[in-house]
Amino acid sequence: MGLYTGPAMTYTYQISGEDFASAGAASSDIKKKLRQLGLPNPLIKRTAIAMYEAEINMVIHAGGGVTEVSIDPDRISMEFRDEGPGIPDVSLAMTEGWSTASDEARQLGFGAGMGLPNIERNVDSLDIDTAEDRGTTVRMILRLEGTG
C-alpha cells in the first residue's frame, strides 16, 4: 500500500511572466495540499523545491506558462509548459552557475544558475523537451513508493 491511497487529483496553475511577486504561488499551494494529505515532509520539501525552481525559470526566461500537477497513489507528476524562446543548450543549462537571467532578475536575487540542477537533484525523473522559438516543456516525477 502506498503513502497516498485516495483518488488521482490534478491541479492546473497559470504562471505569470515577469511577476516575481507571485512566483512560487503554485508550489506553495501544492505544498499545502501535500501536507493535508499527510505525505512525509522530505517528499513535500523535494516537490516544493522542484516546483519553485521551475516556476521561477518560467517567470525569468519564458514569460510565464502553464503548470499541471497530478497526485496519485504512486507518484506526483508535474508538467511546466511555456512558449518562451526555448533552451539553446540543455546540457549547458544543467551546469551549476550557468544562467541567461536578465540583470533585473539578478538584482532581485534570482538567476544564479541553480534552477535546473536543483530540480534534477530533487526529482526521480526529469525530462526537458525544448526547441528554440518553440518553448519548453519540463516534466518531473517524484515517486511515492519508498518515500518517507
N, C-alpha and C positions, 0 to 999 in steps of 0.2 A: 504494500500500500504506500502511495506517495505522500508527500508533505501536504499536498492540497488535493482534496477529493471532490470538490464541487464542480459545477459546470464550467465549460470554457467561457471566458469573458474577453471581449475586445474593446479597446478604448482608442479613440482617434483624437489627435490634437493638431491644431493648426499652429505652426511656429512662425511668428512674425520676424521678418528680416530687419536687421539694424535696430531691433528693440532689445537692447541689453538689459533693460529693467525687468522685462518679463521672461527673459531667458532662464530656463530652469523650472518654469511652472509645471510643465508636463512631468518632469522627473520627480518633482515634489509631490504631485498628485498620485503618481504610481507608487511612490514610497509609502504614502499614507494608506493606499489600498492594500499593499502587500502586508503592512503591519496589521491591518484589520483582518486579514486572512490568517494571521498568526504564523507567517513564514519566518524563518530564522534571520536574525539580524545580519549575519555575514552575507547572506544571499540578497537581502534588501539593500545593503550597502553597495555591493557589486553592481546591482541593477541600477541604482541611483547614479553611481559614478559614470557608468557606460552611457546612460541616457543623457545625463547632463553634458558630457563631453560632445555627444552627437548633436544635441540641441545648440550648444554654443557654436559648433562648426557651421551649422545651418545659418545661424544669425550672422556670423563673421564673414563667411565665404559665399553663401548661396542665396542670400536674400530671403531666407525662410524656406518653408516647405511643410510637408505633412508627416506626422508620426503615427504609426499604428502599433499598439502594444496588445499582445494576446497572452492571456494567462490560462494555462490548462494544467491538468494533473501532472504532466511530466516536464513542462518547460514554460519559460517566459520567452516569447518571441517578440522582437522589436524590429520595425522597419522604418527607416527615415528616408523620405523621397523629396528631392528638390529639383529645380530646373535651373540651377546655377551654372557656372562655367565649366564644371567638371574638375576632376583632379588630373593634371597632366602626367604625373608620375607617382603612382600609388606607393611604390617601394620607397621613394624619397620621402613621401608624406608620412610614412610609418617610422621614419627616423626621428628619435627624440631630439627636440630642439629646432627642427626644421619647420618654418612657418612662412606663409604668404599673407599673414594678417596685416591689415592696414595700420598706419600709425595711430589712428583714432582708437582702434581695438586694443593696441598695445598700451596706449596711455590709460585705458580703463582697466588694465591688468589682465587682458586676455591675449591670446595668440602666442603663447610660449612654445608652441610646437609639441605639446604633450597630449593633445586630444586623441588622435588615433592610437598612439602607443598605450594610453590609459584605457581606451576601450578594449584593445586586444588583451591587455592584462586581466581584465575583469569579466570577460565573457568566455563561454565554452566554444563558441563558433562565431566567426566573423566573415562576412562576405561583402565586398565592395564592388559594385557594378557602376562604372563611370566612363564617360567619354567627354572630351572637350566639346563645349557648346551644346551638350545634351542633358547635363545634370548628373546627379549621383544618387544611387540607392544603396544604403548601408543596411545590411541585415545582421542581426545579432541574436544569439540564442544562449540562454542560461538554463541548464538542466536542473530540475528539482530533485531528481533521484540522487541520493548520496550526499545531499547538501545538509548542513546543519551544524 
